[in-house]
């Protein structure tokens, strides 16, 4: 009897442990498809490409370990690397602020719209879901020198339209405008942030006699801080990964004026079949984007406030 009495509590403990283990394991089973997808389709290829970057890796032929030679050749001996990177930096310096500012203006218009706001929200967002090939087809027709819509509209006011995609001084601008066509996603994120701002803040400011521009500067922008930083970082990533529009519209021309860094990596991989060199370029791009993202996040820590965040007072910080 005593042995049976002692055995029963032990059995209960084992059962409880198994039940607890099952409860702790259940969430991981639900997210296991994502975990497996991340391991096999994201982390695995990343590690494999990092390995490739240290090899002379032709598509067909023997693979030779070269250490850091791919990186050394890229930085020290390849002028095309510096030129393509500089073109990408110029593109990002123009595209990123315009993407955020225009998206914010559209979001503000839709936020305050009282008529057909849902319709216009769909209209502004729809271009962002169009495939890259369809987008390029539309803009090649708009930019065409002979039968393009843009030059036709200029001819109506007596202006002879330029060759938008054939002039080195205009081709990059044309690519920037075509890229801004898909800013609907950024606009929708900022619009969501605007709708989350408590109306009581604006009502209190209005009662206190705060003008509209001051409400925008001291209420709207600070409350949108997390959204603005998120869209800023994603815009930087998008700018450095720009490939489809330039590849199909200009093929990097004219005279290399739209030869982006992503196109440089693409050509090394699929035109010159040097996979190791292309992998090294990809990791250089990753390092640049990561560095810029960390700088932005570090800079934003001084002025971006998150809901529920408690910051020390100046006296406590000094102490």
WOKA-V870102 format. One line per field, one symbol per residue. phi: phi as a letter, one per 40 degrees, with the letter a starting at -180 (. if undefined). psi: psi as a letter, one per 40 degrees, with the letter a starting at -180 (. if undefined). burial: # if it has 24 or more other ideal C-beta (glycine too) atoms within 12 Angstrom, else .. A space follows every 10 residues. Layout:
phi: ???
psi: ???
burial: ???
//
This chain:
phi: .ccccccccc cccccccccc cccccddccc cddccccccc bbcccccccc ccccbcbccb hccbcbgccc cccccbbbcc cccccccccc dccccccccc cccccccccc cccbbfcccc cccccdccbc cccccccccc cccdccbccc ccccccbgbc cccccbbdcb cccccccccc cbcccccccc cccccccccc ccccccccgc cccccccbbc ccccddcccc cccccccccc cdadcccccb fgccfgcbcc cccccccccb bbfbcccccc cccccccccc cccccccccc ccbcbbcgcb bccdccccc
psi: dddddddddd dddddddddd dddddddddd eddddddddd ecdddddddd ddeeihgidh aihhhebedd ddddddegdd dddddddddd dddddddddd dddddddddd deiehfdddd dddddddeeh iddddddddd ddehddfidd ddddddefhh iigdeehdee ddddddddde dfeddddddd ddddeehhdd dddddddefh iddddddedd dddedddddd ddddddddde ehddddddde feaifeefgi ddddddddde defgdddddd dddddddddd dddddddddd deehhihehh iiiddddd.
burial: .......... .......... .......... .......... ........#. .######... .........# #.##...#.# #..##.#### ##.###.### ####.###.# #......... #..##.##.. .#..##.### .##.#..#.# #......... #..###...# ########## ########## #.##..#... .#..#..... ....##..## ########## ########## ########## ###..##### #########. ...####### ######.##. .#...#...# ...#...... .........
//
